Amino acid sequence: LVALGFTLISVFTLSGPGPLSLLRRQVNEVA
């Protein structure tokens, strides 16, 4: 699960501007 999470974060960071915004969105969805 950790490996998949890091992979998804890396892909989103590379394929989308504003990695912090994407991370915050994912955190909000999970929470």
Phi, psi and omega in degrees: 000317180298316181299316180297319180300312180297321180297314180297317180300315181297315181298313181297321181296321183281327186263001180214134178289146180079062180302325181298319181296317180297317181298317181298320180297316180297318180298317180297318180296316181295317181286000000 
